[in-house]
């Protein structure tokens, strides 16, 4: 795996984990019962974004290490997911017509 591929994989995993973890543990103003005038009830009360980003980064490093290890070990090859070579020109068709020319 090239360095660029590793960085792109890390970024994709990081954003996926961020969108999953962002609402976890969040308390809204509506939950607390103290809505500040001019804001929505769904606004967060104490959004500790710095702590949340460190948590996301920690989970991402673990998932990235597992994913990279699987890719680098050769257990799953990138060519396993190459649909263009599987269904492109020159590949064997999934359903072949009968040799006698009938409909089947």
C-alpha positions as CSV (number, residue, x, y, z in Angstrom):
1,X,0.0,0.0,0.0
2,X,1.4,3.4,-1.0
3,X,1.6,6.3,1.4
4,X,-1.1,8.2,-0.4
5,X,-3.4,5.2,-0.3
6,X,-2.7,4.8,3.5
7,X,-3.5,8.5,4.0
8,X,-6.7,8.4,2.0
9,X,-7.8,5.2,3.9
10,X,-7.1,7.0,7.2
11,X,-9.1,10.1,6.1
12,X,-12.1,8.0,5.0
13,X,-12.2,6.0,8.2
14,X,-11.7,9.1,10.3
15,X,-14.7,10.9,8.7
16,X,-16.9,7.8,9.0
17,X,-16.0,7.4,12.6
18,X,-16.6,11.1,13.3
19,X,-20.1,11.0,11.8
20,X,-20.9,7.9,13.9
21,X,-19.4,9.2,17.2
22,X,-20.5,12.9,17.0
23,X,-24.0,12.4,18.4
24,X,-22.9,9.8,21.0
25,X,-23.2,11.3,24.5
26,X,-24.4,14.7,23.3
27,X,-26.9,16.4,25.6
28,X,-29.2,19.0,24.0
29,X,-30.7,22.1,25.5
30,X,-34.1,20.5,25.3
31,X,-32.8,17.5,27.3
32,X,-31.5,19.8,30.0
33,X,-34.6,22.0,30.0
34,X,-32.6,25.2,29.7
35,X,-33.1,26.7,26.2
36,X,-31.1,29.8,25.6
37,X,-33.3,32.4,23.8
38,X,-32.6,32.5,20.1
39,X,-31.3,29.0,19.8
40,X,-32.9,25.6,18.9
41,X,-33.9,23.1,21.5
42,X,-31.6,20.6,19.7
43,X,-28.5,22.7,20.2
44,X,-25.8,21.0,22.3
45,X,-25.3,22.1,25.8
46,X,-21.6,21.3,26.2
47,X,-20.1,20.2,22.9
48,X,-16.5,19.4,23.9
49,X,-15.3,19.1,20.3
50,X,-11.6,18.8,21.1
51,X,-12.2,15.8,23.3
52,X,-14.5,14.2,20.8
53,X,-12.0,14.6,17.9
54,X,-9.3,13.0,20.0
55,X,-11.6,10.0,20.7
56,X,-12.4,9.8,17.0
57,X,-8.7,9.8,16.1
58,X,-8.0,7.1,18.7
59,X,-10.7,4.8,17.3
60,X,-9.6,5.6,13.7
61,X,-6.0,4.6,14.4
62,X,-7.2,1.3,15.8
63,X,-9.5,0.6,12.8
64,X,-6.9,1.8,10.3
65,X,-4.2,-0.5,11.8
66,X,-6.5,-3.5,11.5
67,X,-7.6,-2.6,8.0
68,X,-4.1,-1.9,6.8
69,X,-2.8,-5.1,8.4
70,X,-5.5,-7.1,6.5
71,X,-4.6,-5.3,3.2
72,X,-0.8,-5.7,3.6
73,X,-1.0,-9.3,4.7
74,X,-2.5,-10.2,1.4
75,X,-5.5,-11.9,3.0
76,X,-7.8,-9.7,1.0
77,X,-6.4,-8.5,-2.3
78,X,-7.4,-5.2,-3.9
79,X,-8.0,-7.2,-7.1
80,X,-10.8,-9.0,-5.3
81,X,-12.9,-5.9,-5.6
82,X,-11.9,-4.9,-9.1
83,X,-15.3,-5.2,-10.9
84,X,-14.0,-3.7,-14.1
85,X,-11.8,-6.7,-14.8
86,X,-14.6,-9.1,-13.8
87,X,-17.3,-7.7,-15.9
88,X,-15.4,-5.9,-18.6
89,X,-14.6,-7.0,-22.2
90,X,-13.0,-10.4,-22.5
91,X,-14.4,-11.7,-19.2
92,X,-16.5,-14.8,-19.3
93,X,-20.3,-14.1,-19.3
94,X,-22.4,-15.1,-16.4
95,X,-25.0,-16.7,-18.5
96,X,-24.0,-18.4,-21.7
97,X,-26.3,-19.0,-24.6
98,X,-27.0,-22.7,-25.5
99,X,-24.7,-24.0,-28.2
100,X,-27.7,-25.3,-30.4
101,X,-29.1,-21.7,-30.8
102,X,-32.3,-22.4,-28.9
103,X,-33.8,-20.1,-26.3
104,X,-32.9,-22.5,-23.5
